[in-house]
Amino acid sequence: MSIPLEFAQKAATDFIKQFPTAAQLIDSQFEFAQRMLDIQREFAHRIMGVGAPKVKKDAPSPTPPKAAPLKAIAAPARKATAAKPGTAARKKTPAPAEQPGTAAT
């Protein structure tokens, strides 16, 4: 019975040897994370390079022009106009259904 047990032990150790050790797993994960960070850094630099204006280093920095002061604009005076005959303000009386205290029929 020792032959099957020895065979099983040898098969198990060969099977286990194909997997990385804990130290190898940690190193590979950190290497992967470092590659991802490097790619993200490069991407961020490219994005910032697209939005940055192209300015010569020896050129003076441009100064924005000064805005003219705003002047107060007076509203034109309204002319008083006489009301046309027959268009005097009339008080509108509500329809019977709209009067308070009455029910609609």
C-alpha positions, 0 to 999 in steps of 0.5 A: 500500500505504500506505492499508491501513497508515494505516488499520491504524495509525488503527484501532490507535490508536483501539483503544488510546485506549479503555483507561485509562492506567496512572495512571488504573488506579492511581487507580481501584484505590486509590479502590476500595480506599478505598471498601471500607475505608470500608464495612468501617469503618462495618460494624465501628462498627455491630457494636461499637455493637450489643454496647456497653451503653447507658450515660448519660455522667453516670451513675456506673459500676456496681460489681459486688456483692461475693460472700459468702465461701465456707464450708467444708462438711464431709462427713458422717461415714459410719456403720460398718455391719455386713455382712449375714450371707452377704454377706461379701466373697468372692474371685471365682475366674475361670472355667476359660477365664479362668485363666492358662495354660489354653486355651479348648476 
